[in-house]
Amino acid sequence: MRFVLLSLSFALATACATGSSGQASGSAGSTAAVGDCGPMMAAHAGRGTVVLSAPDNNANTITTLEQGTDICASKESRGFGFRRVRLADGRVGFVDEHNLD
């Protein structure tokens, strides 16, 4: 049941994502079109921030970001201290909110 709920949550989050840049890199030079975060807020990733497929430390890793990577992040926490994020290439995932500046 938990897997189904997490899968559904991820599918809905992915369906709401919009791409804003052609960059697929998680480098510090990438931008998440900070002005286009919509209801999300502009944020910067801390060094080695892991982006997960669900708000769970056991979820699959989507990517690892470099220090200062620009991303859009939800204003509220999900699960136990995770924030939903949108990367510059339009991918959506979750990060530990302690890794956001």
N, C-alpha and C positions, 0 to 999 in steps of 0.2 A: 504494500500500500504506500509506504514512504517513497519507494522508487517511482511509483506512478505519479505521486504528487510532485516530486522534484522534477520529473520529466515534463509534466504539464506546465509547471512554473517556468522552466527553462524555455519551452516551446513558446509560451506566451511572451516572455521577455524578448526572445529572438524576433518574434513577429512584429514587435513594436519598434525594433531598432531601425534606424535609417543611416545609411552610409553617408559620410561627409568628406571623405578623402580617399584617394587611391593608394595611400601608403599602407603597406602591410607590416611595416617594421614597428617594433616596440622601442625604438631608439629615443634618446632624449630630445632629438631634433624633430620628432613627429608632433603634429598638433591635432587635436580632436575638434577643430572648428569651435573653439571655446565660445564664440558668440552664438553658436547654434545648439547649445545644450538644452534648450527648451525648459521643461520643468526640472531638469537636473541642474547641478551646479558645476562650474569649472573647478577642477582639482589637479593636483600634481602627485604623481606616484613617488613613493619613497624607493630607495635602492632595493632591487630584488623583489619588488612587489609581484606576488603570484596571482594571476587572474584565474579563477575557478569557474567551472560550468554551472555550479549551483552554490547557494550559501551554506556550504558544508566543507569542512577541512578534508573530507574523504572524497570529494568530487574530483572529476578529471581536471587537469591543468590545461588551460587554453594557451597561455603564454606567461612569460616572466618579463616585467617591465624594468627599464633602467631608471635611475634617479632622475626626477624632474619631468618624466613623460607626461604630457598634457592629456587629460581624459575628462569625460563628463561623469559625474557621480550622483547617485540619488541623494536626496537630503535626509532620508531616514534610513535607519538600520533595518536589516532583515536577518532572521535567524539569530545567531549569537554574535552580533557585532560585525556583520558584513554589509557592504554597500554594493548596490547594482551599479555597474559602470558600462560606458560605451567607449570603445577605443576609436582611434582615428580611422581605422579601416572599416568601421561599422559593426565589428563584433561586439557582443554583449556578454558580460560575465559578472563575477562577484569578487570583491577583494576585502580583506580584513580592514576595517575602517581606521585602524591604527597606522596603516601604511599610506594614508592620504595626507597631503599638506593642504 
